[in-house]
Amino acid sequence: MDGKHENGLLKVKDVCALVGITPHTLRYWEKEFPEYLQPHRTAGGHRLYDDHQLRRILEIKYLLKDRFLSIKGTKLYLREKLQGSALHAE
């Protein structure tokens, strides 16, 4: 198999390899950014990620590692981004 689940979603280990983070880091980010990172779940509870979630993980990594924002700063940035996109949807 090419690293994708049968429905085309990526498994945790594959996302981590692509992004360059550990599964521990990914779990931590999911806890810190629950409104922004919402992986799909299998019936057995395994997390799976689509392209949209992968882009969000890459954005979080960029904000934390390249822009040097704190967790708090990243949360604020993402919250404002989500609120801005909700305003444009109305």
Biotite code that builds the C-alpha atoms (Angstrom):
import biotite.structure as struc

atoms = struc.array([
    struc.Atom([0.000, 0.000, 0.000], chain_id="A", res_id=1, res_name="MET", atom_name="CA", element="C"),
    struc.Atom([1.240, 3.569, -0.661], chain_id="A", res_id=2, res_name="ASP", atom_name="CA", element="C"),
    struc.Atom([0.716, 4.886, 2.878], chain_id="A", res_id=3, res_name="GLY", atom_name="CA", element="C"),
    struc.Atom([-2.922, 5.741, 2.373], chain_id="A", res_id=4, res_name="LYS", atom_name="CA", element="C"),
    struc.Atom([-5.878, 4.067, 3.969], chain_id="A", res_id=5, res_name="HIS", atom_name="CA", element="C"),
    struc.Atom([-8.272, 2.392, 1.504], chain_id="A", res_id=6, res_name="GLU", atom_name="CA", element="C"),
    struc.Atom([-10.391, 5.559, 1.362], chain_id="A", res_id=7, res_name="ASN", atom_name="CA", element="C"),
    struc.Atom([-7.434, 7.762, 0.384], chain_id="A", res_id=8, res_name="GLY", atom_name="CA", element="C"),
    struc.Atom([-6.837, 9.184, 3.858], chain_id="A", res_id=9, res_name="LEU", atom_name="CA", element="C"),
    struc.Atom([-3.352, 9.244, 5.369], chain_id="A", res_id=10, res_name="LEU", atom_name="CA", element="C"),
    struc.Atom([-2.400, 7.388, 8.532], chain_id="A", res_id=11, res_name="LYS", atom_name="CA", element="C"),
    struc.Atom([-0.643, 9.061, 11.461], chain_id="A", res_id=12, res_name="VAL", atom_name="CA", element="C"),
    struc.Atom([2.789, 7.627, 10.632], chain_id="A", res_id=13, res_name="LYS", atom_name="CA", element="C"),
    struc.Atom([2.511, 8.808, 7.022], chain_id="A", res_id=14, res_name="ASP", atom_name="CA", element="C"),
    struc.Atom([1.445, 12.334, 7.983], chain_id="A", res_id=15, res_name="VAL", atom_name="CA", element="C"),
    struc.Atom([4.309, 12.529, 10.471], chain_id="A", res_id=16, res_name="CYS", atom_name="CA", element="C"),
    struc.Atom([6.816, 11.372, 7.857], chain_id="A", res_id=17, res_name="ALA", atom_name="CA", element="C"),
    struc.Atom([5.554, 13.927, 5.325], chain_id="A", res_id=18, res_name="LEU", atom_name="CA", element="C"),
    struc.Atom([5.497, 16.835, 7.776], chain_id="A", res_id=19, res_name="VAL", atom_name="CA", element="C"),
    struc.Atom([8.629, 15.906, 9.723], chain_id="A", res_id=20, res_name="GLY", atom_name="CA", element="C"),
    struc.Atom([7.095, 15.633, 13.184], chain_id="A", res_id=21, res_name="ILE", atom_name="CA", element="C"),
    struc.Atom([6.585, 12.818, 15.671], chain_id="A", res_id=22, res_name="THR", atom_name="CA", element="C"),
    struc.Atom([3.240, 11.177, 16.470], chain_id="A", res_id=23, res_name="PRO", atom_name="CA", element="C"),
    struc.Atom([3.568, 12.657, 19.972], chain_id="A", res_id=24, res_name="HIS", atom_name="CA", element="C"),
    struc.Atom([3.795, 16.162, 18.483], chain_id="A", res_id=25, res_name="THR", atom_name="CA", element="C"),
    struc.Atom([0.789, 15.528, 16.253], chain_id="A", res_id=26, res_name="LEU", atom_name="CA", element="C"),
    struc.Atom([-1.298, 14.319, 19.216], chain_id="A", res_id=27, res_name="ARG", atom_name="CA", element="C"),
    struc.Atom([-0.222, 17.371, 21.214], chain_id="A", res_id=28, res_name="TYR", atom_name="CA", element="C"),
    struc.Atom([-1.214, 19.736, 18.403], chain_id="A", res_id=29, res_name="TRP", atom_name="CA", element="C"),
    struc.Atom([-4.601, 18.007, 18.097], chain_id="A", res_id=30, res_name="GLU", atom_name="CA", element="C"),
    struc.Atom([-5.196, 18.653, 21.810], chain_id="A", res_id=31, res_name="LYS", atom_name="CA", element="C"),
    struc.Atom([-4.001, 22.258, 21.601], chain_id="A", res_id=32, res_name="GLU", atom_name="CA", element="C"),
    struc.Atom([-5.897, 23.122, 18.388], chain_id="A", res_id=33, res_name="PHE", atom_name="CA", element="C"),
    struc.Atom([-9.094, 21.007, 18.535], chain_id="A", res_id=34, res_name="PRO", atom_name="CA", element="C"),
    struc.Atom([-11.190, 23.526, 16.597], chain_id="A", res_id=35, res_name="GLU", atom_name="CA", element="C"),
    struc.Atom([-8.612, 23.557, 13.798], chain_id="A", res_id=36, res_name="TYR", atom_name="CA", element="C"),
    struc.Atom([-7.382, 19.934, 13.646], chain_id="A", res_id=37, res_name="LEU", atom_name="CA", element="C"),
    struc.Atom([-10.132, 17.361, 13.430], chain_id="A", res_id=38, res_name="GLN", atom_name="CA", element="C"),
    struc.Atom([-8.898, 14.107, 11.917], chain_id="A", res_id=39, res_name="PRO", atom_name="CA", element="C"),
    struc.Atom([-11.305, 11.491, 10.655], chain_id="A", res_id=40, res_name="HIS", atom_name="CA", element="C"),
    struc.Atom([-11.668, 8.422, 12.878], chain_id="A", res_id=41, res_name="ARG", atom_name="CA", element="C"),
    struc.Atom([-12.067, 4.791, 11.923], chain_id="A", res_id=42, res_name="THR", atom_name="CA", element="C"),
    struc.Atom([-14.535, 2.570, 13.745], chain_id="A", res_id=43, res_name="ALA", atom_name="CA", element="C"),
    struc.Atom([-11.561, 1.422, 15.826], chain_id="A", res_id=44, res_name="GLY", atom_name="CA", element="C"),
    struc.Atom([-10.611, 4.999, 16.738], chain_id="A", res_id=45, res_name="GLY", atom_name="CA", element="C"),
    struc.Atom([-7.551, 5.336, 14.476], chain_id="A", res_id=46, res_name="HIS", atom_name="CA", element="C"),
    struc.Atom([-6.922, 8.868, 13.211], chain_id="A", res_id=47, res_name="ARG", atom_name="CA", element="C"),
    struc.Atom([-6.865, 9.488, 9.451], chain_id="A", res_id=48, res_name="LEU", atom_name="CA", element="C"),
    struc.Atom([-6.089, 12.727, 7.635], chain_id="A", res_id=49, res_name="TYR", atom_name="CA", element="C"),
    struc.Atom([-7.276, 14.197, 4.342], chain_id="A", res_id=50, res_name="ASP", atom_name="CA", element="C"),
    struc.Atom([-5.433, 16.828, 2.293], chain_id="A", res_id=51, res_name="ASP", atom_name="CA", element="C"),
    struc.Atom([-7.254, 19.644, 4.088], chain_id="A", res_id=52, res_name="HIS", atom_name="CA", element="C"),
    struc.Atom([-6.090, 18.427, 7.506], chain_id="A", res_id=53, res_name="GLN", atom_name="CA", element="C"),
    struc.Atom([-2.564, 17.906, 6.150], chain_id="A", res_id=54, res_name="LEU", atom_name="CA", element="C"),
    struc.Atom([-2.451, 21.535, 4.985], chain_id="A", res_id=55, res_name="ARG", atom_name="CA", element="C"),
    struc.Atom([-3.602, 22.661, 8.435], chain_id="A", res_id=56, res_name="ARG", atom_name="CA", element="C"),
    struc.Atom([-0.875, 20.609, 10.124], chain_id="A", res_id=57, res_name="ILE", atom_name="CA", element="C"),
    struc.Atom([1.701, 22.161, 7.799], chain_id="A", res_id=58, res_name="LEU", atom_name="CA", element="C"),
    struc.Atom([0.347, 25.617, 8.643], chain_id="A", res_id=59, res_name="GLU", atom_name="CA", element="C"),
    struc.Atom([0.662, 24.968, 12.377], chain_id="A", res_id=60, res_name="ILE", atom_name="CA", element="C"),
    struc.Atom([4.217, 23.731, 11.890], chain_id="A", res_id=61, res_name="LYS", atom_name="CA", element="C"),
    struc.Atom([5.041, 26.849, 9.854], chain_id="A", res_id=62, res_name="TYR", atom_name="CA", element="C"),
    struc.Atom([3.608, 29.179, 12.501], chain_id="A", res_id=63, res_name="LEU", atom_name="CA", element="C"),
    struc.Atom([5.393, 27.439, 15.370], chain_id="A", res_id=64, res_name="LEU", atom_name="CA", element="C"),
    struc.Atom([8.734, 26.538, 13.772], chain_id="A", res_id=65, res_name="LYS", atom_name="CA", element="C"),
    struc.Atom([9.289, 29.169, 11.070], chain_id="A", res_id=66, res_name="ASP", atom_name="CA", element="C"),
    struc.Atom([7.410, 32.202, 12.394], chain_id="A", res_id=67, res_name="ARG", atom_name="CA", element="C"),
    struc.Atom([8.359, 31.304, 15.997], chain_id="A", res_id=68, res_name="PHE", atom_name="CA", element="C"),
    struc.Atom([4.877, 31.967, 17.355], chain_id="A", res_id=69, res_name="LEU", atom_name="CA", element="C"),
    struc.Atom([4.063, 30.500, 20.750], chain_id="A", res_id=70, res_name="SER", atom_name="CA", element="C"),
    struc.Atom([1.224, 28.020, 21.172], chain_id="A", res_id=71, res_name="ILE", atom_name="CA", element="C"),
    struc.Atom([-0.869, 30.903, 22.509], chain_id="A", res_id=72, res_name="LYS", atom_name="CA", element="C"),
    struc.Atom([0.063, 33.130, 19.572], chain_id="A", res_id=73, res_name="GLY", atom_name="CA", element="C"),
    struc.Atom([-0.684, 30.352, 17.098], chain_id="A", res_id=74, res_name="THR", atom_name="CA", element="C"),
    struc.Atom([-4.078, 29.749, 18.709], chain_id="A", res_id=75, res_name="LYS", atom_name="CA", element="C"),
    struc.Atom([-4.901, 33.434, 18.451], chain_id="A", res_id=76, res_name="LEU", atom_name="CA", element="C"),
    struc.Atom([-3.800, 33.594, 14.818], chain_id="A", res_id=77, res_name="TYR", atom_name="CA", element="C"),
    struc.Atom([-5.826, 30.500, 13.861], chain_id="A", res_id=78, res_name="LEU", atom_name="CA", element="C"),
    struc.Atom([-8.895, 31.659, 15.816], chain_id="A", res_id=79, res_name="ARG", atom_name="CA", element="C"),
    struc.Atom([-8.847, 34.976, 13.984], chain_id="A", res_id=80, res_name="GLU", atom_name="CA", element="C"),
    struc.Atom([-8.374, 33.177, 10.671], chain_id="A", res_id=81, res_name="LYS", atom_name="CA", element="C"),
    struc.Atom([-11.356, 30.884, 11.348], chain_id="A", res_id=82, res_name="LEU", atom_name="CA", element="C"),
    struc.Atom([-13.527, 33.816, 12.417], chain_id="A", res_id=83, res_name="GLN", atom_name="CA", element="C"),
    struc.Atom([-12.511, 35.754, 9.320], chain_id="A", res_id=84, res_name="GLY", atom_name="CA", element="C"),
    struc.Atom([-13.419, 32.875, 7.032], chain_id="A", res_id=85, res_name="SER", atom_name="CA", element="C"),
    struc.Atom([-16.767, 32.503, 8.841], chain_id="A", res_id=86, res_name="ALA", atom_name="CA", element="C"),
    struc.Atom([-17.518, 36.190, 8.211], chain_id="A", res_id=87, res_name="LEU", atom_name="CA", element="C"),
    struc.Atom([-16.766, 35.782, 4.501], chain_id="A", res_id=88, res_name="HIS", atom_name="CA", element="C"),
    struc.Atom([-19.085, 32.763, 4.304], chain_id="A", res_id=89, res_name="ALA", atom_name="CA", element="C"),
    struc.Atom([-22.100, 34.781, 5.478], chain_id="A", res_id=90, res_name="GLU", atom_name="CA", element="C"),
])
